[in-house]
Amino acid sequence: MPQPQTPDHEIDIAVEDERWAGAAPDLERFVVRAVEAALAVAPEVPAHPVEVSILLTDDATVQDLNRTWRGKDKPTNVLSFPAPLQPLHAGAAQPLGDVVLAYGTMLRESEEQSKPLHHHLAHLLVHGILHLLGQDHETGESEAEAMEALETAALRSLGIPDPYCDAD
């Protein structure tokens, strides 16, 4: 799949499960827009271009990664793997890390929540990118609320309703 590039950021997209093709109209462009929306609302984004890798895969792959890296032998909707900080060469993008999404889990959740699949996809992409940028919802209630506010703002910029309101 050709790798879309924004003027400032490199967003590498790999699709390992063909079911992702129907997740959103113009999937590649949709993914890029969601990543850019997350970067736009993040309180601390590097001042220079960044590089992010997005892997759209299946539950089995995510379960394997979750077991290997987090000790949890089950699939999950999204995993984020921040890149270690490293010195940059002039003009090089700063690697932020990888975001991996599981199609089956995402589809099931969107159906359970009665939300359009592409809305849930955008939410999980924004969520994963914010994790790469140091946001955390598991350290305390105020951190969770702050991360949810950032997610909501990013999604609003995409025309997607607040995922935390039942009135979508």
JOTA-V486625 format. One record per backbone hydrogen bond with DSSP energy under -1.0 kcal/mol. NH is the residue of the N-H (numbers start at 1). CO is the residue of the C=O. E is the energy in kcal/mol with one decimal. If there is no record, write none. Layout:
# JOTA-V486625
nh: <NH;NH>
co: <CO;CO>
e: <E;E>
This chain:
# JOTA-V486625
nh: <6;10;11;12;14;16;20;21;22;23;30;31;32;33;34;35;36;37;38;39;40;41;42;51;52;53;54;55;56;57;62;63;64;65;66;67;68;69;70;72;74;79;81;83;92;94;96;98;99;100;101;102;103;106;107;108;109;110;111;112;113;115;120;121;122;123;124;125;126;127;128;129;130;131;132;133;134;135;144;145;146;147;148;149;150;151;152;153;154;155;156;157;158;159;160;165>
co: <9;50;4;52;54;56;17;18;19;20;26;27;28;29;30;31;32;33;34;35;36;37;38;94;10;97;12;99;14;101;58;59;60;61;62;63;64;65;66;66;72;100;98;96;89;49;51;81;53;79;55;77;57;102;103;104;105;106;107;108;109;110;116;117;118;119;120;121;122;123;124;125;126;127;128;129;131;130;140;141;142;143;144;145;146;147;148;149;150;151;152;153;155;156;155;162>
e: <-2.3;-3.0;-1.1;-3.0;-2.8;-3.2;-2.0;-1.5;-1.3;-2.3;-2.5;-2.7;-2.4;-2.5;-2.2;-2.5;-2.8;-2.1;-2.0;-2.4;-2.1;-1.2;-1.3;-2.4;-2.6;-2.3;-3.5;-2.9;-3.0;-2.6;-2.0;-3.0;-2.2;-2.3;-3.0;-2.5;-2.6;-2.9;-1.8;-1.7;-1.9;-2.5;-3.0;-2.7;-2.6;-3.1;-3.2;-2.2;-2.6;-2.8;-2.7;-1.9;-2.3;-2.2;-3.0;-2.5;-2.5;-2.4;-2.2;-2.7;-2.4;-2.7;-1.9;-2.5;-2.2;-2.2;-2.6;-2.4;-2.6;-2.8;-2.5;-2.5;-2.5;-1.8;-1.9;-1.4;-2.0;-2.5;-2.2;-2.5;-2.1;-2.4;-2.6;-2.1;-1.9;-2.6;-2.7;-2.2;-2.5;-2.7;-2.4;-1.7;-1.1;-1.7;-2.7;-1.3>
